[in-house]
Structure formats: structure tokens, C-alpha cells
Amino acid sequence: MAVEITDSNFQELVLNSDKPVLVDFWAAWCGPCRMLGPIVEELHGDYDGKAVVGKVDVDNNQQIAMEYGIRNIPTVLIFKNGEVVDKFVGVAPKAAIAEKLNAFL
């Protein structure tokens, strides 16, 4: 299961990670988020040991969502060395997401 990223562990899991981190900002009530969810779970398995793949529930972790200006969900941010290096909004095919993440491995 993808890593649950929260306001309290964001610094440790995302900003301090020595690997690239893909963060899916989502909510349970969001239809497109539910479509993207299984793709994120697959990527978590595919990139085990190479990258961190996690999810932020924007309803329960509003501080992070506000800090990164998340206005539409799903939004996926890719971090490297604590900085946002790529972003996309909406549902994308697994191959397209993997291509973006591969660029930072």
C-alpha cells in the first residue's frame, strides 16, 4: 500500500528523503482520485526501493495542501531533494506517470 503521508510526517518522508518522492494529493469523495488510486498503488510496488510513492488525504492534511497550493485534486507532485521537480493535475495513464518519475531516478 502506498505510504500515508500526513502533516506530521511530511518533513521526514518527503523533504528529507534521499530518493525521489511521488505524492498523490487526493480525497475519498473525489471520483477522479479513486480512478488514480489503483495506479498509484501499482507504482508503489513497481518503485519499491527506488522511489517513495505516497498519498496525502487533503481533507485530513490541509496544512500540506495549502502550503503547496493544491486547488484541484487529484494533483501529483514529484519531489527530489526536498524540492518540487514536476507536477500534474488530473488522472494520467500509468506509463505517463512512470515516465515522469523515471526522469528523476
C-alpha positions in Angstrom: 0.0 0.0 0.0 1.3 3.5 -0.8 2.8 5.4 2.1 0.3 7.5 4.0 1.8 11.0 4.1 0.5 13.4 6.8 1.2 16.9 8.1 3.2 15.3 10.9 5.5 13.0 8.8 5.8 15.1 5.6 9.2 16.6 6.5 10.6 13.1 7.3 9.1 11.1 4.4 9.2 13.7 1.6 11.5 16.6 2.3 14.3 14.6 3.9 14.1 11.6 1.5 17.2 10.6 -0.3 15.0 9.1 -3.1 12.6 10.8 -5.5 9.1 11.0 -3.9 5.8 10.9 -5.8 2.9 12.4 -3.7 -0.7 12.0 -4.8 -3.0 14.6 -3.2 -6.5 13.1 -3.0 -9.8 12.8 -1.1 -12.2 10.0 -0.6 -15.1 11.9 -2.1 -13.2 12.7 -5.4 -14.2 10.4 -8.3 -11.0 11.0 -10.4 -8.9 10.4 -7.3 -10.5 6.9 -7.0 -9.5 6.3 -10.6 -5.9 7.3 -10.0 -5.7 5.4 -6.7 -5.0 1.9 -8.1 -2.4 3.4 -10.5 -0.6 5.0 -7.5 -0.7 1.6 -5.7 0.8 -0.2 -8.6 3.6 2.4 -8.9 4.3 2.0 -5.2 5.1 -1.7 -5.8 7.0 -1.0 -9.1 9.3 1.6 -7.5 9.8 -0.2 -4.1 13.4 0.6 -3.1 13.9 3.2 -5.9 11.4 5.9 -5.0 8.8 6.7 -2.4 5.2 6.7 -3.6 2.7 8.1 -1.2 -0.7 9.7 -0.8 -1.9 12.8 1.1 -5.6 12.9 2.1 -6.3 16.7 1.6 -9.3 16.6 4.0 -7.1 15.3 6.9 -3.9 17.1 6.0 -4.9 20.6 4.9 -1.6 22.2 6.0 0.5 20.5 3.3 -2.2 21.0 0.7 -2.3 24.8 1.4 1.5 25.0 1.6 1.8 23.6 -2.0 -1.2 25.4 -3.4 -3.3 22.3 -4.1 -6.6 23.6 -5.5 -7.6 20.7 -7.7 -7.4 17.0 -7.0 -6.0 14.7 -7.9 -2.7 16.5 -8.1 0.6 14.7 -8.2 3.8 16.3 -7.2 7.2 14.8 -7.6 9.9 15.8 -5.2 13.7 15.4 -5.4 16.0 16.6 -2.7 13.0 18.3 -0.9 12.0 20.4 -4.0 9.1 20.0 -6.3 10.5 19.0 -9.7 7.3 18.0 -11.5 3.6 18.3 -11.2 0.4 17.2 -13.0 -3.2 17.6 -12.2 -5.9 15.1 -13.0 -5.8 11.4 -14.0 -2.9 10.2 -16.2 -2.0 6.8 -17.6 0.4 4.7 -15.5 3.0 4.9 -18.3 2.9 8.7 -18.4 3.4 8.9 -14.6 6.2 6.4 -14.6 8.0 8.3 -17.4 7.9 11.5 -15.3 9.1 9.6 -12.2 11.9 7.8 -14.1 13.3 11.2 -15.2 14.4 11.7 -11.5 15.7 8.3 -10.6 
